[in-house]
Amino acid sequence: MDHLTKRRPPGLTPPGVSFPQDPGGGSLATEADRPATFRSILFRDAPDRDPDELHTAPEYFADLHLDQIIDAVTAGREGYDLKPFFFAPLRDVDAVTWRHEIMKDLENPRLFDCINAFSRDMRAVREHLAQAEKLHYQLQKERWFLDAVNIYCDAVIRLVQDLSSAEPASRGLLAFREYATRYAASGRFASLREQTGKLGADLSAMRYSVLIDGLRVEVRHYGGDPDYSAEVEAVFERFRQGAAKEYTFHFTDLADMNHVEARILALVARLYPATFSALDDYCTANKDFQDYAIRRFDREIQYYIAYLEYVARFKRAGLSFCYPRVAQGCKEIFSDQGFDLSLAAKLIAEHGVVVCNDFHLGGPERVIVVSGPNQGGKTTFARTFGQLHYLAGLGCPVPGTQAQLSLFDRIFTHFEKGENIRDLRGKLQDDLVRVHRILERATPDSIIIMNEMFTSTTLRDAILLSRRIAAKITALGPLCVWVTFIDELSVLGEQTVSMVSTVVPENPAQRTYKILRRPADGLAYAMSIAEKYRLTYGKIKERVDS
């Protein structure tokens, strides 16, 4: 009776498939039979806020190009709804370590492959259930449901076996392995497997004959009637004079039955009433056959798999990633060979060169002031600083060979924007309003990233306003990257550090995109402008002499 299913459709998770968040929904076991509780593979403890409540990205995502990164990470996995997890950075060091341990476990190809195999099986379960909902005939619906349960049971058993042989070391996967092992050994799961196997065997063992006489169709028990096809072929073989035209009829490969097939199946059900009655009772009793923790694991483990597969693209291009040391409230930070992920993705696709940069802050240092020529990589450096801290807060590996980063409470960005005619504010006023809003909400554990402010006013006013803002930031103590054309900001005190985007010494108009820690002097910027407009001494002398 395998033809009740007709086919198992391939493909990705169907649109609209949801993952219930009710801890009690979809659980097979009763309280007396339930295995040890397993909360989450993403969170060691209950998060401060349910990530599924976060339907929109933080407001700074676009400025830091984090929206592009998360879109790329989650592409092809829309059915899992992973983005809310990437909108919820952690604030606890051990919670970050928890995720690092799982990421490192999944770097084992054997474990990674077995988790992926489980995910494929669970997708097949959801596809079968979704297809069953679309079918018109109840008996066919029930067979698709039975197949879904069978795939689920086999997937759970294989996962338990694979987790045992792969020997994970992380607390998260060890806890889940214990839960899954106890769940697979529970009486209710064993009963589900037994019922599923028996019904499948009973349906496959059915034999019947279909007699067609004109418009009359009769279904009866198979009585061991001989198969005359071989004898007919042998008789006509002697008359063969060459290759005969093929008249084989190919049935359409549609999931749904037509009305003739459905009527025949209804007659078969009358021949085997006990089996089909048992199938109907089985489907009703096991409507919520999937265990909640198993389903939650299937969804949440995709967070790790998606990010590791994304990172693999960059590693194949020769770029490095590391697990950063993180600390809450610590301002002693550094990064070696970090880079902007969004820009790197574009450069790799275009076979370009990715330039990596370093930074470090120690002692009282809190603010990095980045100056230098335009189009020299200053904004990219600022984005890199924000991306590294945000990804570290997610418990993910970050670009670079090594890093130590601070866990933050909030990130604030101020990137230059055009005037908005709707708010009736000029650009200077808009800059001041936005900065004031940042300073009102920031704390010592925040990160502030500002990119080119006060370009619409005079240099004197820009210096005055910038000094006052810098004084408030240094007094508050958050980490800050400030991209500016005002060199004076880099020498305001021991809290500030100067970094400069560099140019090729022999050709000041050519950028290196390296950001180096050194005093700002403005010469590179002046020389590049002079070179651009042919105002260097050599160019002017050429014109005078000619």
C-alpha distance (Angstrom), angle and dihedral (degrees) to the residues before:
residue distance angle dihedral
M1 . . .
D2 3.83 . .
H3 3.81 87.8 .
L4 3.81 88.4 76.0
T5 3.80 85.9 80.8
K6 3.83 93.0 40.6
R7 3.81 91.1 -169.0
R8 3.79 142.8 -8.9
P9 3.77 107.4 -122.4
P10 3.81 117.6 -132.5
G11 3.78 124.7 -143.3
L12 3.74 143.5 80.5
T13 3.75 128.7 -46.3
P14 3.81 108.2 -60.9
P15 3.81 116.7 -109.6
G16 3.76 113.5 -94.8
V17 3.81 96.3 29.5
S18 3.78 105.9 143.7
F19 3.76 135.4 -162.6
P20 3.83 110.7 -138.4
Q21 3.78 114.2 -132.3
D22 3.79 98.0 -159.6
P23 3.83 105.7 112.4
G24 3.78 89.6 -144.1
G25 3.79 98.0 45.2
G26 3.75 119.9 103.0
S27 3.80 94.4 5.4
L28 3.75 116.3 145.5
A29 3.79 100.4 -163.1
T30 3.77 126.7 76.8
E31 3.81 118.8 -131.0
A32 3.81 90.4 -97.9
D33 3.80 92.2 51.0
R34 3.82 99.5 35.8
P35 3.83 116.5 121.0
A36 3.80 121.7 -125.7
T37 3.78 110.6 -57.5
F38 3.79 117.6 -94.4
R39 3.79 115.3 -170.7
S40 3.78 109.0 -175.9
I41 3.80 144.7 -31.4
L42 3.83 89.6 -141.1
F43 3.79 101.2 48.2
R44 3.79 126.2 46.6
D45 3.81 88.8 -162.3
A46 3.77 131.7 13.5
P47 3.83 108.5 -67.7
D48 3.78 120.0 -115.6
R49 3.79 87.8 -116.4
D50 3.78 131.2 19.4
P51 3.82 104.9 -106.6
D52 3.80 90.4 -145.2
E53 3.80 87.6 69.1
L54 3.82 88.6 64.3
H55 3.76 104.2 86.6
T56 3.81 97.6 155.6
A57 3.78 131.1 54.6
P58 3.83 120.2 -111.9
E59 3.78 112.9 -88.1
Y60 3.83 93.7 -110.7
F61 3.82 93.9 57.5
A62 3.80 95.6 95.4
D63 3.83 94.2 47.2
L64 3.82 91.3 53.3
H65 3.83 93.6 38.7
L66 3.77 88.1 -122.7
D67 3.79 87.9 134.2
Q68 3.80 89.4 63.5
I69 3.79 91.5 47.8
I70 3.81 95.9 49.3
D71 3.81 91.4 44.3
A72 3.81 88.9 55.0
V73 3.82 93.4 45.3
T74 3.81 94.3 51.4
A75 3.82 98.0 37.9
G76 3.79 111.1 128.6
R77 3.81 92.6 17.8
E78 3.79 99.2 79.2
G79 3.80 90.8 127.9
Y80 3.80 90.1 66.7
D81 3.83 94.3 54.1
L82 3.82 92.5 -140.1
K83 3.80 99.6 162.9
P84 3.83 95.7 87.2
F85 3.83 88.1 61.9
F86 3.80 89.6 55.0
F87 3.80 90.9 50.3
A88 3.83 92.6 60.7
P89 3.84 114.4 71.3
L90 3.79 117.7 -169.3
R91 3.80 127.7 -112.2
D92 3.80 99.5 -165.8
V93 3.81 123.8 82.2
D94 3.80 94.5 -146.6
A95 3.81 90.6 50.0
V96 3.81 88.1 57.1
T97 3.81 90.8 46.9
W98 3.83 88.7 51.0
R99 3.81 90.3 59.4
H100 3.81 92.9 42.7
E101 3.80 89.5 56.9
I102 3.80 92.2 52.5
M103 3.81 92.5 45.6
K104 3.81 89.9 52.7
D105 3.81 90.9 48.6
L106 3.79 90.3 52.6
E107 3.80 91.0 52.8
N108 3.81 83.8 75.4
P109 3.85 101.3 96.3
R110 3.79 92.3 -147.7
L111 3.79 93.7 55.2
F112 3.81 92.1 40.5
D113 3.81 91.2 53.9
C114 3.81 94.2 48.4
I115 3.81 91.6 50.5
N116 3.79 89.5 48.5
A117 3.81 90.4 50.5
F118 3.80 89.7 52.4
S119 3.80 90.0 50.1
R120 3.80 91.0 52.2
D121 3.79 90.4 51.5
M122 3.79 91.8 49.9
R123 3.79 90.1 50.0
A124 3.78 87.9 53.5
V125 3.82 89.3 51.9
R126 3.80 91.3 53.6
E127 3.80 91.9 45.0
H128 3.81 91.3 53.1
L129 3.79 92.3 48.0
A130 3.79 91.5 47.4
Q131 3.80 91.1 48.6
A132 3.79 91.2 48.7
E133 3.80 89.0 57.0
K134 3.80 90.6 54.3
L135 3.80 96.5 50.8
H136 3.81 121.7 98.9
Y137 3.80 103.2 -148.9
Q138 3.78 119.8 72.8
L139 3.80 97.3 -145.2
Q140 3.78 91.5 53.3
K141 3.80 90.7 46.8
E142 3.79 89.1 54.8
R143 3.81 93.3 51.2
W144 3.82 91.8 51.5
F145 3.79 88.1 49.2
L146 3.81 90.7 51.0
D147 3.81 90.4 51.1
A148 3.82 90.2 49.8
V149 3.80 91.1 54.1
N150 3.79 91.0 46.8
I151 3.83 91.5 53.0
Y152 3.81 89.9 47.5
C153 3.81 94.0 51.4
D154 3.80 92.6 47.5
A155 3.82 90.6 47.3
V156 3.80 92.8 53.1
I157 3.81 93.0 48.4
R158 3.82 92.6 47.9
L159 3.81 91.5 46.9
V160 3.80 92.4 52.9
Q161 3.80 90.5 48.9
D162 3.81 92.8 46.8
L163 3.81 93.7 47.8
S164 3.78 90.0 51.0
S165 3.79 94.1 51.0
A166 3.82 96.4 40.2
E167 3.83 91.5 55.9
P168 3.84 102.8 -148.9
A169 3.80 117.3 -155.3
S170 3.82 102.5 -159.8
R171 3.78 120.6 104.0
G172 3.79 90.7 -128.7
L173 3.80 98.0 54.1
L174 3.80 92.6 40.1
A175 3.81 90.2 53.8
F176 3.79 91.4 47.6
R177 3.81 91.7 46.9
E178 3.80 89.8 54.4
Y179 3.79 91.0 49.2
A180 3.81 94.3 46.2
T181 3.81 91.6 47.0
R182 3.79 92.5 52.6
Y183 3.79 91.6 43.7
A184 3.81 92.0 51.4
A185 3.82 89.3 50.2
S186 3.80 94.6 47.7
G187 3.78 120.2 114.9
R188 3.76 94.7 -121.2
F189 3.81 93.5 52.8
A190 3.80 91.1 46.1
S191 3.81 89.2 50.8
L192 3.80 90.9 49.3
R193 3.81 91.4 51.8
E194 3.78 92.2 47.1
Q195 3.80 94.0 49.4
T196 3.79 91.6 45.7
G197 3.78 93.5 49.7
K198 3.81 93.8 46.4
L199 3.79 94.1 49.3
G200 3.79 91.5 47.1
A201 3.80 91.0 50.4
D202 3.82 92.3 46.6
L203 3.79 92.2 51.1
S204 3.81 92.9 46.3
A205 3.82 90.9 49.5
M206 3.80 93.8 57.6
R207 3.81 115.2 114.4
Y208 3.77 124.8 -174.5
S209 3.78 141.3 155.6
V210 3.79 127.1 -127.9
L211 3.82 115.8 -151.3
I212 3.79 117.1 -165.3
D213 3.80 121.1 -166.1
G214 3.76 110.9 169.9
L215 3.79 106.5 -60.8
R216 3.79 91.9 -15.6
V217 3.82 117.2 99.6
E218 3.78 120.4 -172.2
V219 3.82 126.0 -172.3
R220 3.80 119.0 -161.6
H221 3.80 139.1 160.8
Y222 3.78 113.3 -77.2
G223 3.80 106.3 -102.5
G224 3.79 100.1 -168.4
D225 3.80 93.5 -91.4
P226 3.81 112.4 179.5
D227 3.79 121.1 -107.1
Y228 3.79 105.8 -119.1
S229 3.81 96.3 -176.0
A230 3.82 93.8 93.9
E231 3.83 91.7 49.3
V232 3.80 92.2 48.7
E233 3.80 91.4 50.4
A234 3.82 90.8 49.5
V235 3.80 92.4 51.3
F236 3.80 94.4 50.2
E237 3.79 94.5 40.5
R238 3.83 90.3 83.0
F239 3.84 90.1 61.2
R240 3.82 94.4 52.7
Q241 3.82 111.0 125.7
G242 3.77 99.3 170.3
A243 3.76 143.4 -38.3
A244 3.76 109.5 -23.1
K245 3.78 124.9 -141.2
E246 3.78 113.2 -97.5
Y247 3.81 113.1 -114.4
T248 3.80 98.0 169.9
F249 3.80 112.2 142.0
H250 3.80 116.0 -133.8
F251 3.79 116.0 -151.1
T252 3.79 117.4 -135.8
D253 3.80 113.9 -100.7
L254 3.79 97.3 -130.1
A255 3.79 123.4 142.2
D256 3.79 94.7 -139.5
M257 3.79 123.5 71.8
N258 3.76 123.2 -123.3
H259 3.78 119.4 -125.1
V260 3.82 93.7 -97.6
E261 3.81 93.1 54.1
A262 3.79 90.4 45.5
R263 3.81 91.5 52.4
I264 3.80 91.6 49.6
L265 3.80 89.8 49.8
A266 3.79 90.7 50.9
L267 3.81 88.6 54.7
V268 3.81 90.3 48.8
A269 3.82 88.5 52.8
R270 3.80 88.2 56.1
L271 3.81 89.1 54.4
Y272 3.83 91.8 51.9
P273 3.82 104.2 30.9
A274 3.82 96.1 156.2
T275 3.80 94.6 55.3
F276 3.78 95.1 46.2
S277 3.80 91.8 44.9
A278 3.81 88.6 52.6
L279 3.82 89.4 49.8
D280 3.79 91.2 52.6
D281 3.81 92.5 48.8
Y282 3.82 90.1 46.5
C283 3.81 93.4 54.3
T284 3.80 91.7 48.7
A285 3.80 94.5 47.4
N286 3.82 95.4 46.2
K287 3.77 99.8 41.2
D288 3.83 90.8 128.0
F289 3.78 97.4 37.7
Q290 3.82 98.1 145.8
D291 3.78 118.0 93.6
Y292 3.80 112.8 -125.2
A293 3.81 95.9 -134.1
I294 3.80 91.8 49.2
R295 3.79 91.0 51.8
R296 3.79 91.8 45.6
F297 3.79 91.0 50.9
D298 3.80 90.2 50.2
R299 3.79 90.4 55.4
E300 3.81 100.2 39.1
I301 3.81 96.7 45.6
Q302 3.81 86.7 63.4
Y303 3.82 87.3 70.2
Y304 3.79 89.3 67.6
I305 3.79 96.9 37.5
A306 3.81 93.2 49.2
Y307 3.81 93.5 50.4
L308 3.81 95.1 44.6
E309 3.80 91.1 50.0
Y310 3.81 89.2 49.3
V311 3.82 91.9 50.1
A312 3.81 91.1 48.6
R313 3.82 89.8 68.1
F314 3.80 90.7 61.4
K315 3.80 94.5 42.7
R316 3.80 89.4 55.1
A317 3.81 86.9 56.6
G318 3.82 90.1 55.1
L319 3.82 98.9 -101.4
S320 3.80 121.9 138.1
F321 3.80 132.0 -126.9
C322 3.79 128.6 -171.7
Y323 3.79 141.0 -175.0
P324 3.81 103.4 -111.7
R325 3.77 124.4 -139.3
V326 3.78 106.3 -120.4
A327 3.77 132.6 -162.4
Q328 3.77 134.6 179.4
G329 3.79 114.1 -123.8
C330 3.81 92.9 0.5
K331 3.81 115.6 130.4
E332 3.82 96.3 -174.8
I333 3.80 96.4 105.8
F334 3.78 137.7 157.0
S335 3.79 142.7 165.2
D336 3.79 128.7 -163.8
Q337 3.81 120.2 -155.9
G338 3.79 95.6 -8.0
F339 3.79 121.9 165.2
D340 3.81 142.9 -175.7
L341 3.83 106.9 -92.1
S342 3.80 95.9 -156.3
L343 3.81 93.1 50.8
A344 3.81 91.9 42.8
A345 3.81 90.5 55.2
K346 3.81 90.5 55.7
L347 3.80 94.0 44.6
I348 3.81 93.0 49.6
A349 3.80 90.3 50.4
E350 3.82 89.0 51.4
H351 3.83 92.7 42.7
G352 3.79 90.0 -114.9
V353 3.80 130.0 148.1
V354 3.81 120.2 -96.1
V355 3.82 112.8 -142.8
C356 3.81 114.8 -149.5
N357 3.81 125.6 -155.0
D358 3.80 139.2 -165.4
F359 3.79 133.8 -142.3
H360 3.77 137.1 175.1
L361 3.77 137.6 179.5
G362 3.78 124.1 -166.4
G363 3.80 139.7 169.9
P364 3.81 111.3 -2.0
E365 3.83 94.2 -11.9
R366 3.78 113.6 124.4
V367 3.83 109.2 146.0
I368 3.82 128.0 62.3
V369 3.81 111.2 -159.3
V370 3.80 110.2 -160.4
S371 3.79 118.8 -162.3
G372 3.78 136.9 159.6
P373 3.79 140.3 99.1
N374 3.77 123.1 -23.6
Q375 3.81 117.5 -95.3
G376 3.79 88.5 24.0
G377 3.81 99.4 121.3
K378 3.82 99.6 -93.0
T379 3.82 95.5 127.8
T380 3.79 90.7 43.6
F381 3.81 89.1 53.5
A382 3.82 90.5 51.4
R383 3.80 91.0 49.9
T384 3.79 90.3 48.4
F385 3.81 90.4 54.2
G386 3.81 90.6 52.7
Q387 3.81 94.8 42.8
L388 3.80 93.1 51.0
H389 3.78 93.3 52.0
Y390 3.79 93.6 44.2
L391 3.81 94.7 49.0
A392 3.80 89.9 45.5
G393 3.79 87.8 53.9
L394 3.81 89.1 54.7
G395 3.80 91.0 55.5
C396 3.81 92.5 -112.5
P397 3.81 131.3 136.0
V398 3.80 110.5 -97.7
P399 3.81 132.5 -146.4
G400 3.81 113.2 -87.4
T401 3.78 142.5 56.7
Q402 3.81 95.3 -91.0
A403 3.79 137.0 -7.9
Q404 3.77 144.5 175.8
L405 3.77 113.7 -160.0
S406 3.79 139.7 174.0
L407 3.78 126.3 -114.4
F408 3.79 108.2 -124.9
D409 3.77 135.4 -157.1
R410 3.81 95.5 -148.2
I411 3.79 140.1 -4.7
F412 3.79 121.3 -139.3
T413 3.79 124.7 -167.9
H414 3.78 133.0 -170.7
F415 3.79 111.1 -171.8
E416 3.77 122.2 169.8
K417 3.80 113.8 -91.8
G418 3.75 134.5 179.5
E419 3.78 122.2 -103.4
N420 3.79 117.6 -79.7
I421 3.80 110.1 -140.6
R422 3.80 90.5 -161.0
D423 3.81 96.2 67.0
L424 3.83 92.5 46.4
R425 3.81 90.9 -136.5
G426 3.77 126.1 133.2
K427 3.79 119.5 -127.8
L428 3.81 95.1 -100.9
Q429 3.79 92.4 50.3
D430 3.79 90.5 46.8
D431 3.82 90.8 52.6
L432 3.81 90.9 51.2
V433 3.81 94.1 47.2
R434 3.79 92.5 49.8
V435 3.80 94.1 46.9
H436 3.81 91.3 47.0
R437 3.81 89.9 53.4
I438 3.82 90.2 51.2
L439 3.81 94.0 49.6
E440 3.80 90.8 48.9
R441 3.81 92.9 56.3
A442 3.80 103.2 32.7
T443 3.82 122.9 102.8
P444 3.83 132.4 -169.5
D445 3.84 87.6 -91.8
S446 3.80 94.2 54.7
I447 3.80 129.5 101.2
I448 3.81 119.6 -135.4
I449 3.80 122.1 -165.2
M450 3.78 117.8 -175.5
N451 3.77 126.3 -178.7
E452 3.81 123.1 -164.1
M453 3.80 109.5 -31.7
F454 3.78 130.3 -177.5
T455 3.80 95.8 22.1
S456 3.81 89.0 140.9
T457 3.79 96.4 63.0
T458 3.80 136.3 61.7
L459 3.79 119.9 -74.4
R460 3.80 90.7 -115.2
D461 3.81 93.2 54.1
A462 3.80 91.4 42.7
I463 3.81 91.0 54.2
L464 3.81 92.0 47.6
L465 3.81 94.3 49.2
S466 3.80 93.3 42.3
R467 3.80 92.4 51.8
R468 3.79 91.5 53.8
I469 3.80 92.5 48.2
A470 3.79 91.4 46.3
A471 3.82 90.3 51.8
K472 3.81 91.0 54.7
I473 3.81 92.4 47.2
T474 3.81 94.5 49.1
A475 3.80 91.2 45.8
L476 3.82 90.5 52.3
G477 3.81 93.8 44.7
P478 3.83 107.5 -141.6
L479 3.78 121.3 146.8
C480 3.78 110.8 -96.3
V481 3.78 140.9 -177.0
W482 3.79 113.9 -163.5
V483 3.80 119.9 -171.7
T484 3.80 107.3 -162.0
F485 3.78 145.9 152.3
I486 3.82 89.4 -138.9
D487 3.80 107.1 96.4
E488 3.82 92.4 -173.8
L489 3.83 90.6 74.0
S490 3.80 91.4 68.8
V491 3.81 93.2 66.6
L492 3.79 101.3 45.3
G493 3.81 94.7 113.3
E494 3.77 148.5 -51.1
Q495 3.82 91.0 -61.4
T496 3.82 92.4 65.8
V497 3.79 128.5 76.6
S498 3.79 125.4 -166.5
M499 3.80 120.9 -135.3
V500 3.80 122.9 175.7
S501 3.80 133.1 -160.1
T502 3.78 107.0 -128.9
V503 3.78 137.9 -142.1
V504 3.79 134.1 -154.3
P505 3.84 104.7 -83.9
E506 3.80 93.5 -139.8
N507 3.81 91.3 47.5
P508 3.83 113.3 28.7
A509 3.79 91.2 -174.4
Q510 3.82 90.2 65.0
R511 3.83 115.8 83.4
T512 3.80 123.4 -143.1
Y513 3.85 93.5 -166.8
K514 3.80 87.6 -139.6
I515 3.81 114.2 133.8
L516 3.80 109.9 -152.9
R517 3.79 131.7 -170.8
R518 3.80 104.4 -116.0
P519 3.82 139.8 113.9
A520 3.78 117.0 -70.7
D521 3.79 114.7 -117.2
G522 3.79 104.4 161.8
L523 3.79 91.5 -133.8
A524 3.77 96.1 115.3
Y525 3.77 90.5 52.0
A526 3.80 92.7 47.3
M527 3.79 92.8 46.5
S528 3.79 93.2 49.1
I529 3.80 91.1 50.9
A530 3.80 91.1 47.2
E531 3.79 90.9 48.3
K532 3.80 91.8 48.8
Y533 3.81 92.9 54.4
R534 3.84 94.6 36.3
L535 3.79 92.6 -114.2
T536 3.79 99.1 131.6
Y537 3.80 118.0 118.5
G538 3.78 92.0 -105.0
K539 3.82 94.7 50.0
I540 3.80 93.4 45.8
K541 3.83 90.8 48.0
E542 3.80 89.9 51.6
R543 3.79 91.2 55.8
V544 3.81 93.8 44.0
D545 3.79 92.9 49.2
S546 3.78 91.6 48.6
